Amino acid sequence: MTIQEHIKNYILSNLVEEDERKIGVELECIFYDRDMKRIPVNPCDRFSATDFLEALEKTEIINKIGVSTSLEPGGQIEWGSTPFVGLHDIHAQLESYMDTLFDIAAQHELFLADYAIDPLFSPDDIELIDLKKYQLMRDRYEKIGGRGPWMMRCSSSVQVNIDLTSESDAEEMAFIADCITPIVSLLFSNSPFLSGRTSGKDNLRYGIWNETDPSRTGSLLNHGINTRQNLLDKVCRFIPTAPAIFIIDKNNNFDNYDGTLGEWLESLKASGQLDRKDILTVLHQIFTHVRFKNVIEVRGMDRPPRGFEMAPVAFWTGILMAQESRDAILDIVQNWTDEDRISLEKTVEKIDIYQLGPNGKTIEEWLYALCDIALMGLRGRAEKFNWENEDQYLNPYLDHIKSNGIITLSTQNDFRKSGLSVREFLIERQANA
């Protein structure tokens, strides 16, 4: 069996029936202390992210089956939900988690900076977690340049994981998500500030991730994967070509490796030591906006403001998990040329919904068209499963966008009207939360 076949077998190792398909959510949070400083990640004389995580892990909500918590490189606290078939269960668990999170934060006079990019601090201001895995990642990004330090220490996001039912199912979802992620990145853009100033019209987090490491980030299209036909085979050929950031030995120790991910897997295979966890180690080192583990993971959204965390989850559920909406999207995107898609990726680097996208339609027209299809998919799910429509998690966000515009820009407008510094604006916003 080739390395590519080993990877493909892992990705397809958890296939489920359509009605049993589950969704999981990962959410990252950045916290400040009462002095408007990022909480430190490592243990010290201040309450740290490490202390925060330890406190969380003692609570009931974290000890539920399927829930995970961890720290990102700059001390961002990440929560992973239990996978559920329906969004109502995810929402209930999310709200319980956020209540627990805020209870701990209040005890230590902390507050949530609910943006996708740290509004005040640059990577140089933020310590790195004391884990070799992330030290090796830092070392690679220092060598190649780019914006990896911003990704590691200053970004936060929401990610959606969806079970697979078949190879063709995986290929359809990945192709659709890869095509429309540039537009979706604008819809959920929430990065109004950078290092204590406004970020202007930059679609900031999207750009930072694209420029982190071209060998493993960006769209699947950027890596030559431009159709849904044989998409998974192409993905499995691409993955081994990426340079290794780290490897894990049989004692679970991280180490450097001077070669590609494929070369490492080949060496394990030759020695008879290759196993499933090695494949997962490799898959975790691919950071495209759409990627595979033994689920599909959609990653192109900013962390929304508090209260809107479920909006991108509902959007992707409506798009990808109802056949009627999926067919409608496929009818659209399969007619986009590679040139259309490359141009779209460039266009959305700036937040301007009146720019033209594919087929001569404006980005605004595409936003509303995609949202209408997502809402159609959610209605279909409500009818199929006989539950309350999950559009309640998307519609309030869309209403806000229609009234105020893209959140990155509307927040900047509110800031300019306030006459405050960014620091003062954040304090006032927190006081009024």
Secondary structure, 3 states (H helix, E strand, C coil): CCHHHHHHHHHCCCCCCHHHCCEEEEEEECEECCCCCECCCCCCCCCCHHHHHHHHCCCCHHHCCCCEEEECCCCCEEEECCCECCHHHHHHHHHHHHHHHHHHHHHCCCEECCCCECCCCCHHHCCCCCCHHHHHHHHHHHHHCCCHHHHHHHECEEEEEECCCCHHHHHHHHHHHHHHHHHHHHHCCCCCEECCEECCCECHHHHHHHCCCCCCCCCCHHHCCCCCCCHHHHHHHHHHHCECCCEECCCCCEECCCCEHHHHHHHHHHCCCCCHHHHHHHHCCCCCCEEECCCEEEEEEECCCCCCCCHHHHHHHHHHCCHHHHHHHHHHHCCCCHHHHHHHHHHCCECCCCCECHHHCEHHHHHHHHHHHHHHHHHHHHHHHCCCCHHHHCHHHHHHHHHHCCHHHHHHHHHHHHCCCHHHHHHHHHHCC
